[in-house]
Amino acid sequence: MIAGSVVSTKSAAVTVAYALAGWALCVATMGVGMRMTSLENALSVHAVAAPVFFAALSFFYFHRETSWPPLYAATVFLGVVMFMDVFVVALFIERSFAMFESILGTWLPFLLIFVSSWWTGLAVRRTNHRAAA
């Protein structure tokens, strides 16, 4: 239960879909970045772009009537990204867990994805609450 209501399959699917969209944007950023510049530059661009992507997606997500509370949604967003990075990127594409040794390449974007999603959700909820009052 989230905030006293039953979680519907549709609301869970929508939340995961937003997370997958953000993850896909991050993958595209890394793919293009690694083809156009050095790995270090691509990782730097990704570390900046990831929270921007997730803040933008969160802005739209939290304007939905059925959006989850910001802390829950940010946790799901991060969980989906981590799951996809482990099982798709590390195991399937790279066949290595070396990416998890990089603060710039993995851990900083994870932190920034969570924080940007959560704070955007709090800001949207606060704005919506003020508008309703």
C-alpha positions in Angstrom: 0.0 0.0 0.0 1.2 3.5 -0.8 -0.2 6.4 1.1 -3.2 4.4 2.2 -4.2 3.2 -1.2 -3.8 -0.1 -3.1 -1.1 0.0 -5.7 -2.6 -0.9 -9.0 -0.8 -2.8 -11.7 -1.3 0.1 -14.1 0.3 2.7 -11.7 3.3 0.3 -11.1 3.7 -0.2 -14.8 3.6 3.5 -15.5 6.2 4.1 -12.8 8.5 1.4 -14.2 8.0 2.8 -17.7 9.1 6.2 -16.7 12.2 4.7 -15.1 12.9 2.6 -18.2 12.6 5.8 -20.4 15.2 7.5 -18.2 17.5 4.5 -18.3 17.2 4.4 -22.1 18.2 8.1 -22.3 21.2 7.4 -20.2 22.2 4.4 -22.3 21.9 6.5 -25.4 24.0 9.3 -23.9 26.7 6.8 -23.1 26.5 5.1 -26.5 26.8 8.4 -28.4 29.3 9.8 -26.0 31.7 6.8 -26.3 31.6 7.1 -30.1 32.2 10.8 -30.2 34.7 11.4 -27.4 36.8 9.7 -24.7 35.3 7.4 -22.1 36.1 10.0 -19.3 34.2 12.7 -21.2 31.3 10.4 -21.9 31.1 9.5 -18.2 31.2 13.2 -17.3 28.4 14.1 -19.7 26.4 11.1 -18.5 26.8 12.2 -14.8 25.3 15.6 -15.7 22.7 14.3 -18.1 21.3 11.5 -16.0 19.8 13.8 -13.2 18.5 16.2 -15.9 16.7 13.4 -17.7 15.2 12.1 -14.5 14.2 15.5 -13.3 12.4 16.2 -16.6 10.7 12.8 -16.5 9.8 13.2 -12.9 8.2 16.6 -13.6 5.8 14.9 -16.0 5.4 11.8 -13.8 4.4 13.8 -10.7 1.8 15.8 -12.6 -0.1 12.5 -13.0 -3.0 12.0 -10.6 -1.9 8.5 -9.9 1.8 9.2 -9.3 3.4 7.6 -6.3 4.8 9.6 -3.4 8.2 11.1 -4.3 10.3 8.9 -2.1 8.7 5.7 -3.4 8.9 6.8 -7.0 12.5 7.9 -6.7 13.3 4.5 -5.1 11.6 2.6 -8.0 13.3 4.8 -10.6 16.7 4.1 -9.1 15.9 0.4 -8.5 15.0 -0.1 -12.2 18.1 1.7 -13.3 20.3 -0.4 -11.1 18.6 -3.6 -12.2 19.0 -2.8 -15.8 22.6 -1.8 -15.3 23.4 -5.1 -13.6 21.5 -7.4 -15.8 21.6 -5.7 -19.2 24.7 -3.5 -19.3 27.1 -5.4 -17.0 26.1 -9.0 -17.6 24.8 -8.9 -21.2 26.6 -6.1 -22.9 30.0 -5.7 -21.1 30.2 -9.1 -19.5 31.9 -7.5 -16.6 31.1 -5.7 -13.4 34.0 -3.3 -13.8 31.6 -0.4 -14.4 30.6 -0.6 -10.7 34.2 0.3 -9.7 33.6 3.8 -11.2 32.2 6.6 -8.9 31.8 8.9 -11.9 30.4 6.3 -14.2 28.0 4.5 -11.8 27.6 5.6 -8.2 27.4 9.4 -8.8 24.7 9.1 -11.5 22.8 6.7 -9.2 22.9 9.2 -6.4 21.9 12.1 -8.7 19.1 10.1 -10.3 17.6 9.4 -6.9 18.0 12.9 -5.6 16.8 14.7 -8.7 13.7 12.5 -9.0 12.8 12.8 -5.3 13.4 16.6 -5.1 11.4 17.1 -8.3 8.6 15.1 -6.9 8.6 17.1 -3.7 8.6 20.4 -5.7 5.8 19.4 -7.9 3.7 18.1 -5.0 4.3 21.3 -3.1 3.3 23.4 -6.1 0.2 21.4 -6.7 -0.7 21.6 -3.0 -0.4 25.4 -3.1 -2.4 25.6 -6.3 -5.2 23.5 -4.8 -5.4 25.6 -1.6 
